[in-house]
Amino acid sequence: MTTRIGTPYYVAPEILRGAAPYTIAADMWSIGVIVYFMLHGYTPWAEDSEPKVFKAIQEGDYIICEDEVGPLASDFISKLLTVDP
């Protein structure tokens, strides 16, 4: 539960920082990415390289198009995509 593996777009910031042990917060982050993808049709990060994706994840650099998903979904996603749980 301390090894960093998985799909880059879904990994939580605390996992990238090497925070141990792995907790449910990392799963909540991944759920946030999945919900974002389901509602927008693309992941929160459109970077062209894995290092750039990881930097954006660690900074919480994403935009929710509230006009597309509505305020409740926007709030739900932002609560799941918390950089420092």
N, C-alpha and C positions, 0 to 999 in steps of 0.2 A: 504493500500500500504506500510505498514511498518512491517507486520507480516512475519516471516521467515517460508515459507512452500514450498513444492515442492520435486522433486526428487533430492537426494543428488548429483548425478553426474553432474547435469545441473545447480546447484546454483552458482551464481557469487560471487567472493571474497568479494565484498562490502556488499553483503547481509549477508554473514557470519560474517563480522565485525560489523554488526548492523548499517551500514550507512543508514541514512534516508534522504530523501524519496527514494523509489524505482524509478529508472530512466530507460530510454531506454538502457543504458549501460548494465544493467543486462540481458536484452533481447538479446543484441548483443553477450554477453558471451554464452548464451544458444544456440544461432544459431551456434556459433563457435564449441560447443560441438557436436551439431547435424551434422554439416558438417564433422567434424573429424570422427565421427562414420560412416557416410555414405561412406567416402573414405577409411577408415582403416578397418572397420568391428568390431571395439571395441571402447570403450570410452578412453579418454586420461589417465584415472587413473585406474590402476589394483590393487589397494589396497584392503586388505581383511577386512577392517573395516571402518565404517563411519567416525570416528575421523581421521583416516589416509587419507581418501579421502578429508576431509575438510582441513587438513593441506596441502596436495599437491595442492589443489585448491588455497588456500591463498598464497602459495609460487610460484604459476605458474609453478609447477613442472610437465612438460609433455614433450614428445618427438614426433616430427612430422617426420615420415619416408618419407623424400622428394623423395627418390628413388621410393616409391610406389605411391605417389600422384602428384609429379611434383612441380617445383618451384613456379608457380602461385598459386596453391592451398595451398601450404605451407605458402606463404606470406599472403594469404587471412585468413587462420586459425589463424596465429600468430597475425594478426591485430584484430581479433575478441576476442581472448583469452588474453586480456590485463588485468593484475592484478590491475593496478591503472589507470582507464580510466580518 
